[in-house]
Amino acid sequence: MTVYMLSMPGCGTCAMMSRLLGDRVERALVTERPDLLALTDIQAAPMYIVMDGDTYLGAFAGAMPVSLWELRVAAYTKR
């Protein structure tokens, strides 16, 4: 399973979440990954896209404590 974090240039919240999440996410700007952006209708940054290989599992967005982020990701793996 891979979690992509899509961010916007100059987004302070995105930078903060990137530091907090470290190597838990694959980072990219929304302009670099339109293929991932097209999978969801979420229009907020940072956005997290959860994938299992080429299979889209879900997405969520926003700043949150790492513990909540981990729970959100885990919800997609327990389906």
Residue, then its C-alpha position, 0 to 999 in steps of 0.5 A: m500500500t502506498v499513500y501519496m500526499l499531494s500538496m500545493p506550492g507554498c502551502g504551509t499546512c502541506a509543509m507541516m504535514s510533510r515534516l510530521l509524516g516523514d517517510r510514511v508518504e510519497r510526496a508530489l505537487v498536485t501539478e505533477r500528479p494529475d492522474l492521482l488528482a483525477l481519482t477524487d473530487i476532494q479540493a483541499a490540500p494536503m490531500y492523501i491518496v491511498m493506493d494498493g498497487d494500481t487500485y484506488l482505495g480512497a482519499f482524505a485531506g487536511a491537517m491532523p495529528v499523526s495518530l489520526w492520520e494513521l487511523r484514517v489510513a488504517a481504515y482503508t486497509k481493513r476493508 
